[in-house]
Amino acid sequence: MNTRSRQQIVISGVGGQGVLLVTRLLAEAAIALGEPVFTSETHGMAQRGGTVLSHLKVGGFHGPLIRPGQADGLLALKEENLEAHGPFLNSGGWMVVNTSRDLPGSVKAEQIASELGNPRAVNLVLLGFALAARTSKGQPLLFCQVADIEAAIQRTLGDRPKMRDGALSALAAGAAAGSRREI
Amino acid sequence: MTQAGRELMMGNEAMARALVENGCSLVTAYPGTPSSEILAAVARYRALRADPMHVQWAVNEKVAFEIAYAGSQAGLRTAVAMKQVGLNVAADPLMSAAYMGTVGGFVVISADDPGPHSSQTEQDSRMMAMMAKIPVLDPDSPRQAHQMVGLAYAISESYRIPVMLRPTTRVCHSRQDLAPGPVLGAPREPAFQKDPLRWAATPKFRSTLHGELEAKLARIAADPSTAPVRLNPGAAGPRALVASGVAAAHVREALAFLGLQERLAAYQVRQPFPLHPDFIAHLMAAYDEILVLEETTGIIELQLARRDRVRGKQSGHVSRVGELSPETIVDHVADFAGLSVKAPRLPAVPGRRPTLCAGCPHRASFFAIKKAAPKGIYTSDIGCYTLGLNLGAVDTVLCMGAAISQAAGFCHAFRHTPKPPPVVATIGDSTFFHAGVPALIDTVTQQVPFVLVILDNRTTAMTGNQPTAACGTGAGGEPLQAVDLESLVDGCGVRFRRTADPYDLKGTVALLREALVFARENGPAVVICRRPCLLDRSRRAEHLLRPAPTVSPACDGCGFCVAHFECPALVAAGEKEPIRIDAALCSGCHVCVAVCPKNAILAVEP
């Protein structure tokens, strides 16, 4: 198993932003690629607008949780969560952050989603960006490709065509923004 | 979805799938985080079965337990699912069912919430199993939870005893790839063998049944099918780790991380109670020191003799409070092995507090209550509306149904004071059906001078919009008989019962004032604040969808709406700056139009 297919990713946001959907799509993509996968999610009271955190572990792991200092990547749907969740990253870890500021890995996901007329699709814009962006060595950040997530969207949201199409176009817009970026 | 037959399943789905695979014919539940998704998943998977399954939400956990238990008495495989505090509600039938035993396999799923993430307590259901004297299995992952359902049925039917399956939040709400098994039908027909000495035993025969139960437990503790397993057979040395549940999964990762797989013996306990005596003897004979890692109470540790050689929660080495995080476990394992490794921790940063959704009808009801009874004592209950805390409209939250009985207690406490404060209780519709009705009857008898506001959003919102008794819908969306809330309140003997639309703030305040006046002289008054939950997709047609209001130049940024109405769509823009309305969040309820003391928020008609 190469290093990219064994990956620990933290997905962070607030309730209602669609952290769970991003986690689900990545996990479905991992299974389709033949990788074992583990996720851990926030449900219940914290989902009501509170801080929400998902863990995604691709490759052979026993437990669902990522320890601080061990994550390979962080997808942050809320910039304000960086202080709390940034320390999940290992020393070589990358982050992709929804923010209007210029940071390493920043993406103006809210603006892109609004321009699409789909302001709630920040989650998929950010995911598309992370899938298309590359490291300084030209390596992909994530274990899977845009096409893997497109297929996962088809499988997961296939019975809700309007949501599915909105998700696919948000993913594509994010990927377009990410394809020029080095992180 | 599938690659070599593997599917991504949440732990709750994995257990549901296993119930369907293992020929379970009757499943009941009451929703509660982290257990809620189990029953809905059973309702989805039951289509895989050729034979019929009865799958239902019950009005509370006690009722759910008793229905499923009787199914077992009739010879069928059955199950009941709930969260750990739900098991408190079902404790009465649990204790007695353990004595009487079962016919068809009976699995009690009680989901614990170390942390706690979404619960009132961190109680350990395994301790309830110990108190009831039934075996309990402790899965470490969705995959193991899936396997343990079959194991639980085998134990239940071999020994005619209810078997508890105790997942925790990290099992219930994890997703893992797993290969589902074949779906077995239930080839049995129900048959009830009358046996009053057992099924209706008088106290005299209960001691016989108790003796039988003890004998069963002794045999279960010797059954190899649930015996602890050695995680790393190669490791030798004078020390051993013993772990169960998710802690065992963390231990495996910690051993690999610390390079201790071949140096520190580790065991996983799958059945923490009753602990196998052979295992206890082996540990004591083979090791000088033992570290036990388990959530949340030291149940395994309690059963190990020679406390001087055992480290854990009882000994004070492991915290008795909170979840055992993987970083905590790395530290414990490293320390036990004599390594000086300290795993990094996250900084203590206060996260965003949860809040009621923009447009939530509860927020409007709470605002109206504070306006009608500004000096009131506000007792409340378990549900989304606990978040009325943020509005200062919730003073107490104890347990399901307690809003009403605590309101009574406050009224009795203050009855002989010169100016007793008004008492307003809030309870959700689902919670009212669950445990509020007996309490309300008591307040009628005692003529308790309080106002009960039933926050009727037509659903069990917090746990994911499960139907209530008033919905007339089943777990799989099938039509059922609806219970009329108004008739139920009337039937309890309440003489003031009116219904309000919380979006009509002025009307609701006026009605609450009327109710307060009535209650002072006449006893309980009930106001039903009715508006469907905005997250309930099945009620889309009933949702008022209007454009966001606008803010007029008359807004001087006083901040009243932000401070007292606390709607996430109302954004303070700075001192003396007009507030901003976040159109992406706003649902168009327009309640803030009536909240603004300066009349500076203007409704926009579609």
Interface residues (C-beta under 8 A of the other chain):
Chain A: V14 G15 G16 T23 R24 A27 E28 A30 I31 A32 L33 G34 P36 V37 F38 T39 S40 E41 T42 H43 G44 M45 A46 Q47 R48 G49 G50 T51 F61 H62 G63 P64 L65 I66 R67 P68 G69 E80 N81 E83 A84 H85 P87 F88 P119 R120 R155
Chain B: M1 T2 Q3 A4 R6 E7 L8 M10 T33 P34 S36 H117 S118 D140 S141 R170 H173 S174 R175 Q176 D177 V246 A249 H250 R252 E253 S325 P326 E327 V330 A343 P344 R345 L346 P347 V349 G351 R352 R353 P354 T355 L356 C357 C384 T386 L387 M462 T463 G464 P568 A584
